[in-house]
Amino acid sequence: MEIENNSNIPTPATPQASADTNPQASSPTTPQVVAPLLSEGSGEAPAGAWAVDAACSGNPGPMEYQAIDLQTGARIFHFGPMHGTNNIGEFLAIVHALALMEKQGITNKVIYSDSRNAIIWVQKKQCKTKLERNAQTEQLFQIIFRAEMWLRTHTFRVPILKWDTQNWGEIPADFGRKK
């Protein structure tokens, strides 16, 4: 499983992890531009934001998620793949972004997600998945538990908004796998 976190900040899934303590965490790298930049006044989402998205090959199946800075197009972080569902990935992506923003002292940005379910789950501080808990999914359920605990023990003021796909197109954090 790959965990890319360009700023080497712990994820909510591994709140005390670092490249030194978590062998799965990659070391900091130069941000990779993976999404088109948004232009000012173009009627698109504000550039002072991060967009998060998840992808899952099958549902359940190999799941991953990432965040993209809308101003620069740089990938902020990437996690996975890990056996799960798309909704779980969307939820974890938001929590990961919140934790990273808190760690970096970022308070002047917005997080966009195209998942109503994930936004509601974050607001309720609970991942309401129906995924079966078994040996294959146990590690993911541990990550979900840590994300829920992070939400319950931290106050965040960063707005989490629904991406307007109809007017803005696919969210820039999209993995581009839709058929």
CORWO-V224305 format. One record per pair of residues at least 12 apart in sequence whose ideal C-beta (glycine too) atoms are under 6 Angstrom apart, sorted by sequence separation. I is the first residue (numbers start at 1). GAP is how many residues later the second one is. If there is no record, write none. Layout:
# CORWO-V224305
i=(I | I)
gap=(GAP | GAP)
This chain:
# CORWO-V224305
i=(66 | 65 | 97 | 52 | 64 | 50 | 51 | 63 | 64 | 127 | 50 | 51 | 62 | 63 | 94 | 8 | 3 | 49 | 63 | 3 | 4 | 6 | 126 | 1 | 6 | 47 | 47 | 60 | 65 | 94 | 6 | 60 | 90 | 50 | 59 | 63 | 125 | 59 | 65 | 91 | 125 | 65 | 90 | 94 | 56 | 56 | 67 | 87 | 91 | 38 | 54 | 35 | 54 | 37 | 54 | 91 | 35 | 54 | 33 | 33 | 34 | 52 | 88 | 119 | 52 | 31 | 32 | 52 | 85 | 50 | 111 | 110 | 111 | 112 | 114 | 99 | 110 | 112 | 114 | 95 | 83 | 92 | 84 | 101 | 114 | 82 | 98 | 49 | 48 | 49 | 50 | 51 | 52 | 49 | 94 | 60 | 5 | 4 | 3 | 1 | 12 | 12 | 11 | 12 | 9 | 9 | 68 | 68 | 66 | 53 | 51 | 53 | 55 | 51 | 52 | 53 | 51 | 55 | 45 | 44 | 13 | 13 | 13 | 12 | 35 | 12)
gap=(12 | 14 | 14 | 15 | 16 | 17 | 17 | 17 | 17 | 17 | 19 | 19 | 19 | 19 | 19 | 20 | 21 | 21 | 21 | 22 | 22 | 22 | 22 | 23 | 23 | 23 | 24 | 24 | 24 | 24 | 25 | 25 | 25 | 26 | 26 | 26 | 26 | 27 | 27 | 27 | 27 | 28 | 28 | 28 | 29 | 30 | 30 | 30 | 30 | 32 | 32 | 33 | 35 | 36 | 36 | 36 | 38 | 39 | 40 | 41 | 41 | 41 | 41 | 41 | 42 | 43 | 43 | 45 | 46 | 47 | 47 | 49 | 49 | 49 | 49 | 51 | 51 | 51 | 51 | 52 | 53 | 55 | 56 | 57 | 57 | 58 | 58 | 60 | 61 | 61 | 61 | 61 | 61 | 63 | 66 | 71 | 72 | 74 | 76 | 81 | 83 | 84 | 85 | 87 | 91 | 94 | 104 | 105 | 107 | 118 | 120 | 120 | 120 | 121 | 121 | 121 | 122 | 122 | 123 | 124 | 130 | 133 | 134 | 135 | 137 | 138)
